[in-house]
Amino acid sequence: MNLLIINGVNLSLLGSRETDIYGCIQFEDYLNSLRTKYPKVRLDYLQTDKVEEIASAITGATDVDGIILNPGAYTHTSIVIADAIKAVPVRVVEVHISNLFGREQFRRHSFIAPACAGSISGFGLKGYELAILSFIH
């Protein structure tokens, strides 16, 4: 199985940004632990702060079995990403480290969620593993 993990805006700062919300672990360290735990799952990874690169990665992902997407704040603003998801036959699972519904009002709306197969929110980095399991099972 081949999955593509796409992290959007500001997620390169995991481990140092708002650690009370996002934790103290850098994503690359967590990704390495996932690769060790799931050796039969190829986990490709892209992190970018550019909405155009996220959309291009989604529409260009023709050789993957699924996409795990954390668009960051683009969740609340990007119709472009939602349209890219709708344009491809690959299953996309939206992941958020924090609980969007326990935060500011503007974070409670996702333009991305209706285009995705499912959404995982509020389980910290464990949300990525839950998304992997959704593809395995």
N, CA, C and O atoms as CSV, one atom per row, in Angstrom:
chain,resi,resn,atom,element,x,y,z
A,1,MET,N,N,0.839,-1.180,0.000
A,1,MET,CA,C,0.000,0.000,0.000
A,1,MET,C,C,0.883,1.242,0.000
A,1,MET,O,O,1.906,1.293,0.682
A,2,ASN,N,N,0.473,2.231,-0.769
A,2,ASN,CA,C,1.220,3.473,-0.896
A,2,ASN,C,C,0.306,4.639,-0.524
A,2,ASN,O,O,-0.704,4.879,-1.186
A,3,LEU,N,N,0.664,5.357,0.530
A,3,LEU,CA,C,-0.108,6.514,0.970
A,3,LEU,C,C,0.742,7.773,0.877
A,3,LEU,O,O,1.952,7.743,1.104
A,4,LEU,N,N,0.098,8.865,0.545
A,4,LEU,CA,C,0.746,10.170,0.505
A,4,LEU,C,C,0.211,11.009,1.655
A,4,LEU,O,O,-0.996,11.224,1.766
A,5,ILE,N,N,1.106,11.476,2.504
A,5,ILE,CA,C,0.744,12.407,3.568
A,5,ILE,C,C,1.115,13.809,3.104
A,5,ILE,O,O,2.258,14.071,2.728
A,6,ILE,N,N,0.138,14.702,3.136
A,6,ILE,CA,C,0.369,16.097,2.771
A,6,ILE,C,C,0.049,16.955,3.986
A,6,ILE,O,O,-1.061,16.918,4.516
A,7,ASN,N,N,1.031,17.722,4.413
A,7,ASN,CA,C,0.843,18.689,5.497
A,7,ASN,C,C,0.943,20.087,4.916
A,7,ASN,O,O,1.850,20.393,4.142
A,8,GLY,N,N,0.007,20.922,5.297
A,8,GLY,CA,C,-0.043,22.280,4.776
A,8,GLY,C,C,0.600,23.314,5.668
A,8,GLY,O,O,1.522,23.034,6.434
A,9,VAL,N,N,0.093,24.488,5.543
A,9,VAL,CA,C,0.667,25.706,6.100
A,9,VAL,C,C,0.982,25.597,7.598
A,9,VAL,O,O,0.155,25.161,8.400
A,10,ASN,N,N,2.189,26.004,7.939
A,10,ASN,CA,C,2.736,26.087,9.300
A,10,ASN,C,C,3.013,24.742,9.966
A,10,ASN,O,O,3.508,24.713,11.093
A,11,LEU,N,N,2.710,23.636,9.303
A,11,LEU,CA,C,2.950,22.347,9.942
A,11,LEU,C,C,4.424,21.958,9.936
A,11,LEU,O,O,4.809,20.977,10.571
A,12,SER,N,N,5.237,22.708,9.235
A,12,SER,CA,C,6.688,22.511,9.328
A,12,SER,C,C,7.205,22.942,10.700
A,12,SER,O,O,8.332,22.617,11.073
A,13,LEU,N,N,6.385,23.666,11.439
A,13,LEU,CA,C,6.783,24.182,12.751
A,13,LEU,C,C,6.379,23.270,13.902
A,13,LEU,O,O,6.555,23.628,15.067
A,14,LEU,N,N,5.837,22.086,13.585
A,14,LEU,CA,C,5.454,21.164,14.661
A,14,LEU,C,C,6.655,20.872,15.545
A,14,LEU,O,O,7.776,20.709,15.064
A,15,GLY,N,N,6.405,20.810,16.813
A,15,GLY,CA,C,7.471,20.593,17.784
A,15,GLY,C,C,7.922,21.875,18.451
A,15,GLY,O,O,8.490,21.853,19.543
A,16,SER,N,N,7.663,23.005,17.781
A,16,SER,CA,C,8.050,24.291,18.369
A,16,SER,C,C,6.913,25.304,18.372
A,16,SER,O,O,6.959,26.279,19.122
A,17,ARG,N,N,5.905,25.089,17.552
A,17,ARG,CA,C,4.787,26.031,17.424
A,17,ARG,C,C,3.654,25.647,18.377
A,17,ARG,O,O,3.167,24.517,18.334
A,18,GLU,N,N,3.243,26.556,19.214
A,18,GLU,CA,C,2.093,26.348,20.097
A,18,GLU,C,C,2.057,24.912,20.631
A,18,GLU,O,O,1.118,24.158,20.379
A,19,THR,N,N,3.093,24.567,21.366
A,19,THR,CA,C,3.250,23.183,21.821
A,19,THR,C,C,2.113,22.736,22.735
A,19,THR,O,O,1.861,21.538,22.861
A,20,ASP,N,N,1.434,23.666,23.365
A,20,ASP,CA,C,0.277,23.299,24.190
A,20,ASP,C,C,-0.872,22.758,23.342
A,20,ASP,O,O,-1.711,22.007,23.840
A,21,ILE,N,N,-0.911,23.130,22.084
A,21,ILE,CA,C,-1.949,22.647,21.161
A,21,ILE,C,C,-1.414,21.511,20.289
A,21,ILE,O,O,-2.087,20.495,20.117
A,22,TYR,N,N,-0.204,21.675,19.736
A,22,TYR,CA,C,0.311,20.765,18.715
A,22,TYR,C,C,1.363,19.780,19.206
A,22,TYR,O,O,1.770,18.895,18.454
A,23,GLY,N,N,1.809,19.914,20.449
A,23,GLY,CA,C,2.780,18.978,20.998
A,23,GLY,C,C,4.216,19.374,20.710
A,23,GLY,O,O,4.484,20.385,20.062
A,24,CYS,N,N,5.135,18.552,21.208
A,24,CYS,CA,C,6.568,18.858,21.165
A,24,CYS,C,C,7.348,18.000,20.174
A,24,CYS,O,O,8.573,18.096,20.111
A,25,ILE,N,N,6.666,17.171,19.410
A,25,ILE,CA,C,7.348,16.253,18.497
A,25,ILE,C,C,7.376,16.853,17.096
A,25,ILE,O,O,6.354,17.318,16.590
A,26,GLN,N,N,8.551,16.840,16.474
A,26,GLN,CA,C,8.646,17.264,15.078
A,26,GLN,C,C,8.017,16.194,14.198
A,26,GLN,O,O,8.132,15.003,14.486
A,27,PHE,N,N,7.348,16.619,13.120
A,27,PHE,CA,C,6.604,15.657,12.315
A,27,PHE,C,C,7.507,14.594,11.702
A,27,PHE,O,O,7.115,13.430,11.622
A,28,GLU,N,N,8.694,14.965,11.272
A,28,GLU,CA,C,9.592,13.994,10.639
A,28,GLU,C,C,9.928,12.852,11.604
A,28,GLU,O,O,10.043,11.702,11.181
A,29,ASP,N,N,10.085,13.158,12.888
A,29,ASP,CA,C,10.337,12.119,13.884
A,29,ASP,C,C,9.133,11.196,14.013
A,29,ASP,O,O,9.281,9.975,14.074
A,30,TYR,N,N,7.958,11.778,14.054
A,30,TYR,CA,C,6.738,10.968,14.141
A,30,TYR,C,C,6.564,10.123,12.878
A,30,TYR,O,O,6.197,8.951,12.961
A,31,LEU,N,N,6.823,10.708,11.724
A,31,LEU,CA,C,6.715,9.980,10.463
A,31,LEU,C,C,7.645,8.775,10.449
A,31,LEU,O,O,7.255,7.699,9.996
A,32,ASN,N,N,8.858,8.940,10.935
A,32,ASN,CA,C,9.791,7.808,11.006
A,32,ASN,C,C,9.249,6.701,11.890
A,32,ASN,O,O,9.433,5.523,11.582
A,33,SER,N,N,8.585,7.051,12.980
A,33,SER,CA,C,8.004,6.023,13.846
A,33,SER,C,C,6.851,5.306,13.143
A,33,SER,O,O,6.669,4.103,13.330
A,34,LEU,N,N,6.077,6.023,12.345
A,34,LEU,CA,C,5.005,5.388,11.578
A,34,LEU,C,C,5.572,4.436,10.527
A,34,LEU,O,O,5.042,3.345,10.317
A,35,ARG,N,N,6.643,4.853,9.875
A,35,ARG,CA,C,7.271,3.992,8.864
A,35,ARG,C,C,7.804,2.708,9.496
A,35,ARG,O,O,7.749,1.642,8.883
A,36,THR,N,N,8.317,2.810,10.714
A,36,THR,CA,C,8.803,1.627,11.427
A,36,THR,C,C,7.638,0.732,11.842
A,36,THR,O,O,7.721,-0.492,11.736
A,37,LYS,N,N,6.569,1.334,12.308
A,37,LYS,CA,C,5.413,0.577,12.794
A,37,LYS,C,C,4.634,-0.088,11.659
A,37,LYS,O,O,4.041,-1.149,11.854
A,38,TYR,N,N,4.633,0.524,10.486
A,38,TYR,CA,C,3.873,0.021,9.332
A,38,TYR,C,C,4.810,-0.180,8.136
A,38,TYR,O,O,4.715,0.550,7.150
A,39,PRO,N,N,5.712,-1.160,8.216
A,39,PRO,CA,C,6.712,-1.339,7.166
A,39,PRO,C,C,6.123,-1.748,5.807
A,39,PRO,O,O,6.776,-1.575,4.778
A,40,LYS,N,N,4.927,-2.274,5.793
A,40,LYS,CA,C,4.306,-2.688,4.527
A,40,LYS,C,C,3.548,-1.549,3.854
A,40,LYS,O,O,3.011,-1.711,2.759
A,41,VAL,N,N,3.510,-0.400,4.519
A,41,VAL,CA,C,2.849,0.777,3.959
A,41,VAL,C,C,3.920,1.788,3.568
A,41,VAL,O,O,4.684,2.261,4.409
A,42,ARG,N,N,3.961,2.107,2.299
A,42,ARG,CA,C,4.887,3.149,1.849
A,42,ARG,C,C,4.242,4.494,2.165
A,42,ARG,O,O,3.131,4.781,1.719
A,43,LEU,N,N,4.945,5.308,2.931
A,43,LEU,CA,C,4.440,6.619,3.323
A,43,LEU,C,C,5.290,7.704,2.679
A,43,LEU,O,O,6.391,8.004,3.142
A,44,ASP,N,N,4.770,8.284,1.613
A,44,ASP,CA,C,5.424,9.433,1.000
A,44,ASP,C,C,4.927,10.680,1.724
A,44,ASP,O,O,3.839,10.682,2.300
A,45,TYR,N,N,5.732,11.739,1.690
A,45,TYR,CA,C,5.410,12.907,2.494
A,45,TYR,C,C,5.738,14.197,1.759
A,45,TYR,O,O,6.783,14.330,1.122
A,46,LEU,N,N,4.811,15.143,1.869
A,46,LEU,CA,C,5.016,16.497,1.351
A,46,LEU,C,C,4.536,17.482,2.401
A,46,LEU,O,O,3.438,17.346,2.939
A,47,GLN,N,N,5.357,18.463,2.683
A,47,GLN,CA,C,4.939,19.587,3.517
A,47,GLN,C,C,5.177,20.842,2.705
A,47,GLN,O,O,6.266,21.055,2.172
A,48,THR,N,N,4.150,21.669,2.615
A,48,THR,CA,C,4.283,22.925,1.898
A,48,THR,C,C,3.329,23.954,2.479
A,48,THR,O,O,2.248,23.618,2.964
A,49,ASP,N,N,3.739,25.198,2.424
A,49,ASP,CA,C,2.884,26.294,2.860
A,49,ASP,C,C,2.090,26.880,1.689
A,49,ASP,O,O,1.345,27.843,1.871
A,50,LYS,N,N,2.240,26.314,0.502
A,50,LYS,CA,C,1.638,26.880,-0.706
A,50,LYS,C,C,0.428,26.063,-1.152
A,50,LYS,O,O,0.538,24.870,-1.435
A,51,VAL,N,N,-0.710,26.714,-1.208
A,51,VAL,CA,C,-1.954,26.051,-1.577
A,51,VAL,C,C,-1.870,25.423,-2.969
A,51,VAL,O,O,-2.427,24.352,-3.209
A,52,GLU,N,N,-1.173,26.092,-3.874
A,52,GLU,CA,C,-1.047,25.561,-5.238
A,52,GLU,C,C,-0.291,24.238,-5.251
A,52,GLU,O,O,-0.628,23.336,-6.017
A,53,GLU,N,N,0.724,24.120,-4.409
A,53,GLU,CA,C,1.496,22.872,-4.341
A,53,GLU,C,C,0.669,21.746,-3.732
A,53,GLU,O,O,0.801,20.591,-4.137
A,54,ILE,N,N,-0.177,22.072,-2.771
A,54,ILE,CA,C,-1.064,21.058,-2.198
A,54,ILE,C,C,-2.027,20.558,-3.265
A,54,ILE,O,O,-2.195,19.350,-3.431
A,55,ALA,N,N,-2.658,21.470,-3.985
A,55,ALA,CA,C,-3.607,21.090,-5.035
A,55,ALA,C,C,-2.912,20.269,-6.124
A,55,ALA,O,O,-3.467,19.276,-6.595
A,56,SER,N,N,-1.721,20.668,-6.521
A,56,SER,CA,C,-0.973,19.921,-7.545
A,56,SER,C,C,-0.594,18.534,-7.059
A,56,SER,O,O,-0.649,17.574,-7.828
A,57,ALA,N,N,-0.211,18.413,-5.800
A,57,ALA,CA,C,0.142,17.103,-5.243
A,57,ALA,C,C,-1.069,16.182,-5.235
A,57,ALA,O,O,-0.949,14.991,-5.523
A,58,ILE,N,N,-2.225,16.724,-4.910
A,58,ILE,CA,C,-3.451,15.916,-4.892
A,58,ILE,C,C,-3.808,15.460,-6.299
A,58,ILE,O,O,-4.048,14.273,-6.522
A,59,THR,N,N,-3.845,16.377,-7.241
A,59,THR,CA,C,-4.251,16.002,-8.598
A,59,THR,C,C,-3.188,15.173,-9.311
A,59,THR,O,O,-3.487,14.460,-10.268
A,60,GLY,N,N,-1.957,15.268,-8.845
A,60,GLY,CA,C,-0.881,14.478,-9.443
A,60,GLY,C,C,-0.653,13.130,-8.788
A,60,GLY,O,O,0.214,12.370,-9.221
A,61,ALA,N,N,-1.415,12.824,-7.758
A,61,ALA,CA,C,-1.221,11.578,-6.999
A,61,ALA,C,C,-1.956,10.424,-7.672
A,61,ALA,O,O,-2.962,9.930,-7.164
A,62,THR,N,N,-1.447,10.012,-8.803
A,62,THR,CA,C,-2.097,8.945,-9.569
A,62,THR,C,C,-1.601,7.558,-9.192
A,62,THR,O,O,-2.212,6.560,-9.575
A,63,ASP,N,N,-0.507,7.479,-8.452
A,63,ASP,CA,C,0.089,6.187,-8.125
A,63,ASP,C,C,-0.012,5.855,-6.639
A,63,ASP,O,O,0.786,5.074,-6.121
A,64,VAL,N,N,-0.992,6.448,-5.951
A,64,VAL,CA,C,-1.151,6.184,-4.517
A,64,VAL,C,C,-2.498,5.526,-4.256
A,64,VAL,O,O,-3.437,5.645,-5.044
A,65,ASP,N,N,-2.563,4.832,-3.131
A,65,ASP,CA,C,-3.815,4.194,-2.721
A,65,ASP,C,C,-4.675,5.130,-1.883
A,65,ASP,O,O,-5.866,4.879,-1.695
A,66,GLY,N,N,-4.087,6.195,-1.385
A,66,GLY,CA,C,-4.835,7.149,-0.583
A,66,GLY,C,C,-3.980,8.329,-0.187
A,66,GLY,O,O,-2.752,8.293,-0.269
A,67,ILE,N,N,-4.656,9.373,0.244
A,67,ILE,CA,C,-3.993,10.599,0.690
A,67,ILE,C,C,-4.475,10.929,2.095
A,67,ILE,O,O,-5.672,10.905,2.380
A,68,ILE,N,N,-3.526,11.235,2.960
A,68,ILE,CA,C,-3.809,11.751,4.297
A,68,ILE,C,C,-3.440,13.228,4.244
A,68,ILE,O,O,-2.290,13.579,3.984
A,69,LEU,N,N,-4.416,14.082,4.491
A,69,LEU,CA,C,-4.239,15.517,4.276
A,69,LEU,C,C,-4.519,16.309,5.538
A,69,LEU,O,O,-5.608,16.234,6.108
A,70,ASN,N,N,-3.517,17.072,5.969
A,70,ASN,CA,C,-3.722,18.071,7.005
A,70,ASN,C,C,-3.424,19.418,6.357
A,70,ASN,O,O,-2.265,19.828,6.297
A,71,PRO,N,N,-4.448,20.110,5.872
A,71,PRO,CA,C,-4.212,21.368,5.178
A,71,PRO,C,C,-3.932,22.550,6.089
A,71,PRO,O,O,-3.723,23.663,5.606
A,72,GLY,N,N,-3.922,22.329,7.409
A,72,GLY,CA,C,-3.712,23.439,8.324
A,72,GLY,C,C,-4.821,24.464,8.164
A,72,GLY,O,O,-5.984,24.105,7.978
A,73,ALA,N,N,-4.466,25.724,8.237
A,73,ALA,CA,C,-5.463,26.790,8.170
A,73,ALA,C,C,-6.163,26.874,6.818
A,73,ALA,O,O,-7.204,27.522,6.707
A,74,TYR,N,N,-5.611,26.232,5.785
A,74,TYR,CA,C,-6.313,26.208,4.495
A,74,TYR,C,C,-7.637,25.456,4.593
A,74,TYR,O,O,-8.496,25.590,3.722
A,75,THR,N,N,-7.797,24.674,5.639
A,75,THR,CA,C,-9.054,23.975,5.893
A,75,THR,C,C,-10.231,24.940,5.840
A,75,THR,O,O,-11.299,24.613,5.321
A,76,HIS,N,N,-10.022,26.114,6.375
A,76,HIS,CA,C,-11.105,27.073,6.574
A,76,HIS,C,C,-11.233,28.079,5.435
A,76,HIS,O,O,-12.109,28.943,5.458
A,77,THR,N,N,-10.349,27.962,4.433
A,77,THR,CA,C,-10.335,28.989,3.390
A,77,THR,C,C,-10.242,28.459,1.967
A,77,THR,O,O,-10.540,29.199,1.030
A,78,SER,N,N,-9.841,27.208,1.767
A,78,SER,CA,C,-9.436,26.801,0.423
A,78,SER,C,C,-10.453,25.946,-0.327
A,78,SER,O,O,-10.581,24.743,-0.099
A,79,ILE,N,N,-11.153,26.598,-1.207
A,79,ILE,CA,C,-12.016,25.892,-2.143
A,79,ILE,C,C,-11.152,25.208,-3.203
A,79,ILE,O,O,-11.546,24.188,-3.768
A,80,VAL,N,N,-9.983,25.770,-3.468
A,80,VAL,CA,C,-9.052,25.182,-4.447
A,80,VAL,C,C,-8.683,23.753,-4.040
A,80,VAL,O,O,-8.710,22.845,-4.872
A,81,ILE,N,N,-8.340,23.552,-2.773
A,81,ILE,CA,C,-7.972,22.213,-2.310
A,81,ILE,C,C,-9.186,21.287,-2.351
A,81,ILE,O,O,-9.066,20.132,-2.760
A,82,ALA,N,N,-10.337,21.771,-1.938
A,82,ALA,CA,C,-11.553,20.952,-1.996
A,82,ALA,C,C,-11.846,20.522,-3.428
A,82,ALA,O,O,-12.198,19.366,-3.665
A,83,ASP,N,N,-11.708,21.431,-4.379
A,83,ASP,CA,C,-11.947,21.089,-5.781
A,83,ASP,C,C,-10.932,20.077,-6.298
A,83,ASP,O,O,-11.280,19.201,-7.089
A,84,ALA,N,N,-9.681,20.189,-5.858
A,84,ALA,CA,C,-8.658,19.217,-6.266
A,84,ALA,C,C,-9.026,17.819,-5.766
A,84,ALA,O,O,-8.874,16.838,-6.494
A,85,ILE,N,N,-9.505,17.728,-4.536
A,85,ILE,CA,C,-9.914,16.434,-3.985
A,85,ILE,C,C,-11.065,15.851,-4.793
A,85,ILE,O,O,-11.072,14.661,-5.108
A,86,LYS,N,N,-12.032,16.689,-5.124
A,86,LYS,CA,C,-13.191,16.228,-5.903
A,86,LYS,C,C,-12.800,15.769,-7.305
A,86,LYS,O,O,-13.514,14.983,-7.927
A,87,ALA,N,N,-11.674,16.259,-7.796
A,87,ALA,CA,C,-11.256,15.963,-9.169
A,87,ALA,C,C,-10.546,14.623,-9.313
A,87,ALA,O,O,-10.321,14.169,-10.435
A,88,VAL,N,N,-10.188,13.982,-8.204
A,88,VAL,CA,C,-9.422,12.737,-8.289
A,88,VAL,C,C,-10.219,11.563,-7.715
A,88,VAL,O,O,-11.055,11.742,-6.829
A,89,PRO,N,N,-9.950,10.363,-8.231
A,89,PRO,CA,C,-10.664,9.194,-7.712
A,89,PRO,C,C,-10.069,8.617,-6.431
A,89,PRO,O,O,-10.662,7.722,-5.828
A,90,VAL,N,N,-8.937,9.103,-6.015
A,90,VAL,CA,C,-8.261,8.567,-4.839
A,90,VAL,C,C,-8.963,9.036,-3.557
A,90,VAL,O,O,-9.448,10.165,-3.478
A,91,ARG,N,N,-9.008,8.159,-2.571
A,91,ARG,CA,C,-9.643,8.469,-1.282
A,91,ARG,C,C,-8.740,9.385,-0.464
A,91,ARG,O,O,-7.537,9.145,-0.355
A,92,VAL,N,N,-9.327,10.440,0.113
A,92,VAL,CA,C,-8.591,11.404,0.922
A,92,VAL,C,C,-9.205,11.437,2.321
A,92,VAL,O,O,-10.423,11.537,2.474
A,93,VAL,N,N,-8.347,11.351,3.336
A,93,VAL,CA,C,-8.778,11.482,4.727
A,93,VAL,C,C,-8.147,12.752,5.287
A,93,VAL,O,O,-6.930,12.933,5.237
A,94,GLU,N,N,-8.992,13.622,5.818
A,94,GLU,CA,C,-8.557,14.877,6.416
A,94,GLU,C,C,-8.163,14.620,7.867
A,94,GLU,O,O,-8.895,13.960,8.604
A,95,VAL,N,N,-7.009,15.139,8.277
A,95,VAL,CA,C,-6.522,14.977,9.650
A,95,VAL,C,C,-6.204,16.351,10.234
A,95,VAL,O,O,-5.640,17.218,9.567
A,96,HIS,N,N,-6.582,16.519,11.496
A,96,HIS,CA,C,-6.210,17.718,12.252
A,96,HIS,C,C,-5.717,17.284,13.619
A,96,HIS,O,O,-6.327,16.437,14.270
A,97,ILE,N,N,-4.632,17.856,14.040
A,97,ILE,CA,C,-4.023,17.512,15.324
A,97,ILE,C,C,-4.905,17.992,16.470
A,97,ILE,O,O,-5.140,17.254,17.427
A,98,SER,N,N,-5.387,19.209,16.377
A,98,SER,CA,C,-6.241,19.756,17.433
A,98,SER,C,C,-7.708,19.465,17.114
A,98,SER,O,O,-8.060,19.113,15.988
A,99,ASN,N,N,-8.542,19.619,18.123
A,99,ASN,CA,C,-9.979,19.457,17.940
A,99,ASN,C,C,-10.533,20.771,17.401
A,99,ASN,O,O,-10.663,21.751,18.136
A,100,LEU,N,N,-10.854,20.779,16.122
A,100,LEU,CA,C,-11.331,22.015,15.503
A,100,LEU,C,C,-12.561,22.577,16.201
A,100,LEU,O,O,-12.740,23.793,16.266
A,101,PHE,N,N,-13.399,21.706,16.715
A,101,PHE,CA,C,-14.659,22.140,17.306
A,101,PHE,C,C,-14.495,22.654,18.740
A,101,PHE,O,O,-15.440,23.181,19.327
A,102,GLY,N,N,-13.301,22.500,19.293
A,102,GLY,CA,C,-13.003,23.031,20.612
A,102,GLY,C,C,-12.199,24.311,20.553
A,102,GLY,O,O,-11.733,24.811,21.577
A,103,ARG,N,N,-12.038,24.835,19.360
A,103,ARG,CA,C,-11.219,26.037,19.172
A,103,ARG,C,C,-12.086,27.213,18.739
A,103,ARG,O,O,-13.303,27.196,18.925
A,104,GLU,N,N,-11.463,28.222,18.168
A,104,GLU,CA,C,-12.179,29.428,17.765
A,104,GLU,C,C,-13.291,29.077,16.762
A,104,GLU,O,O,-13.207,28.086,16.037
A,105,GLN,N,N,-14.319,29.909,16.744
A,105,GLN,CA,C,-15.483,29.672,15.884
A,105,GLN,C,C,-15.086,29.520,14.410
A,105,GLN,O,O,-15.610,28.647,13.718
A,106,PHE,N,N,-14.171,30.356,13.929
A,106,PHE,CA,C,-13.818,30.298,12.509
A,106,PHE,C,C,-13.138,28.989,12.124
A,106,PHE,O,O,-13.126,28.631,10.947
A,107,ARG,N,N,-12.570,28.266,13.093
A,107,ARG,CA,C,-11.914,26.989,12.803
A,107,ARG,C,C,-12.903,25.828,12.720
A,107,ARG,O,O,-12.511,24.711,12.383
A,108,ARG,N,N,-14.137,26.068,13.013
A,108,ARG,CA,C,-15.125,24.985,13.069
A,108,ARG,C,C,-15.726,24.651,11.712
A,108,ARG,O,O,-16.506,23.707,11.591
A,109,HIS,N,N,-15.368,25.416,10.699
A,109,HIS,CA,C,-15.862,25.129,9.346
A,109,HIS,C,C,-14.711,24.633,8.475
A,109,HIS,O,O,-13.643,25.243,8.428
A,110,SER,N,N,-14.944,23.531,7.794
A,110,SER,CA,C,-13.958,22.990,6.864
A,110,SER,C,C,-14.531,22.964,5.452
A,110,SER,O,O,-15.564,22.343,5.204
A,111,PHE,N,N,-13.856,23.640,4.532
A,111,PHE,CA,C,-14.218,23.520,3.124
A,111,PHE,C,C,-13.749,22.174,2.578
A,111,PHE,O,O,-14.235,21.711,1.546
A,112,ILE,N,N,-12.801,21.552,3.277
A,112,ILE,CA,C,-12.172,20.321,2.818
A,112,ILE,C,C,-13.028,19.091,3.149
A,112,ILE,O,O,-13.164,18.189,2.323
A,113,ALA,N,N,-13.598,19.057,4.343
A,113,ALA,CA,C,-14.294,17.864,4.852
A,113,ALA,C,C,-15.349,17.293,3.904
A,113,ALA,O,O,-15.380,16.075,3.728
A,114,PRO,N,N,-16.205,18.091,3.289
A,114,PRO,CA,C,-17.227,17.502,2.429
A,114,PRO,C,C,-16.660,16.756,1.211
A,114,PRO,O,O,-17.329,15.894,0.640
A,115,ALA,N,N,-15.448,17.087,0.827
A,115,ALA,CA,C,-14.826,16.432,-0.325
A,115,ALA,C,C,-14.070,15.165,0.061
A,115,ALA,O,O,-13.683,14.386,-0.810
A,116,CYS,N,N,-13.857,14.953,1.356
A,116,CYS,CA,C,-13.042,13.831,1.840
A,116,CYS,C,C,-13.896,12.626,2.205
A,116,CYS,O,O,-15.101,12.737,2.431
A,117,ALA,N,N,-13.237,11.473,2.256
A,117,ALA,CA,C,-13.910,10.249,2.693
A,117,ALA,C,C,-14.227,10.310,4.175
A,117,ALA,O,O,-15.197,9.703,4.630
A,118,GLY,N,N,-13.412,11.044,4.938
A,118,GLY,CA,C,-13.619,11.179,6.373
A,118,GLY,C,C,-12.677,12.198,6.953
A,118,GLY,O,O,-11.736,12.646,6.297
A,119,SER,N,N,-12.940,12.563,8.202
A,119,SER,CA,C,-12.120,13.552,8.900
A,119,SER,C,C,-11.806,13.045,10.302
A,119,SER,O,O,-12.646,12.444,10.972
A,120,ILE,N,N,-10.573,13.303,10.723
A,120,ILE,CA,C,-10.106,12.929,12.054
A,120,ILE,C,C,-9.571,14.199,12.701
A,120,ILE,O,O,-8.729,14.891,12.128
A,121,SER,N,N,-10.069,14.500,13.904
A,121,SER,CA,C,-9.710,15.763,14.537
A,121,SER,C,C,-9.598,15.572,16.040
A,121,SER,O,O,-10.459,14.953,16.665
A,122,GLY,N,N,-8.523,16.111,16.616
A,122,GLY,CA,C,-8.443,16.191,18.060
A,122,GLY,C,C,-7.672,15.096,18.757
A,122,GLY,O,O,-7.653,15.059,19.988
A,123,PHE,N,N,-7.033,14.200,18.020
A,123,PHE,CA,C,-6.298,13.097,18.631
A,123,PHE,C,C,-4.791,13.299,18.581
A,123,PHE,O,O,-4.028,12.343,18.719
A,124,GLY,N,N,-4.364,14.532,18.384
A,124,GLY,CA,C,-2.941,14.807,18.278
A,124,GLY,C,C,-2.359,14.137,17.047
A,124,GLY,O,O,-3.067,13.881,16.073
A,125,LEU,N,N,-1.068,13.855,17.097
A,125,LEU,CA,C,-0.414,13.195,15.968
A,125,LEU,C,C,-0.987,11.804,15.710
A,125,LEU,O,O,-0.879,11.287,14.598
A,126,LYS,N,N,-1.593,11.200,16.721
A,126,LYS,CA,C,-2.204,9.877,16.580
A,126,LYS,C,C,-3.238,9.857,15.452
A,126,LYS,O,O,-3.542,8.794,14.911
A,127,GLY,N,N,-3.771,11.008,15.099
A,127,GLY,CA,C,-4.731,11.102,14.003
A,127,GLY,C,C,-4.173,10.577,12.688
A,127,GLY,O,O,-4.910,10.006,11.884
A,128,TYR,N,N,-2.876,10.766,12.465
A,128,TYR,CA,C,-2.267,10.249,11.236
A,128,TYR,C,C,-2.281,8.724,11.237
A,128,TYR,O,O,-2.549,8.101,10.209
A,129,GLU,N,N,-1.994,8.131,12.376
A,129,GLU,CA,C,-2.035,6.671,12.475
A,129,GLU,C,C,-3.467,6.159,12.292
A,129,GLU,O,O,-3.684,5.141,11.636
A,130,LEU,N,N,-4.425,6.853,12.862
A,130,LEU,CA,C,-5.817,6.463,12.672
A,130,LEU,C,C,-6.199,6.530,11.189
A,130,LEU,O,O,-6.953,5.690,10.698
A,131,ALA,N,N,-5.681,7.517,10.493
A,131,ALA,CA,C,-5.939,7.613,9.057
A,131,ALA,C,C,-5.302,6.442,8.307
A,131,ALA,O,O,-5.919,5.869,7.409
A,132,ILE,N,N,-4.077,6.090,8.671
A,132,ILE,CA,C,-3.428,4.920,8.041
A,132,ILE,C,C,-4.269,3.685,8.271
A,132,ILE,O,O,-4.506,2.909,7.345
A,133,LEU,N,N,-4.717,3.498,9.486
A,133,LEU,CA,C,-5.547,2.321,9.800
A,133,LEU,C,C,-6.840,2.317,9.001
A,133,LEU,O,O,-7.345,1.251,8.652
A,134,SER,N,N,-7.382,3.490,8.706
A,134,SER,CA,C,-8.607,3.540,7.898
A,134,SER,C,C,-8.367,3.022,6.481
A,134,SER,O,O,-9.280,2.493,5.846
A,135,PHE,N,N,-7.156,3.174,5.994
A,135,PHE,CA,C,-6.823,2.640,4.670
A,135,PHE,C,C,-6.513,1.149,4.728
A,135,PHE,O,O,-6.859,0.406,3.810
A,136,ILE,N,N,-5.868,0.712,5.791
A,136,ILE,CA,C,-5.498,-0.700,5.942
A,136,ILE,C,C,-6.750,-1.565,6.107
A,136,ILE,O,O,-6.846,-2.654,5.542
A,137,HIS,N,N,-7.704,-1.061,6.889
A,137,HIS,CA,C,-8.904,-1.848,7.171
A,137,HIS,C,C,-10.018,-1.371,6.309
A,137,HIS,O,O,-11.128,-1.900,6.384
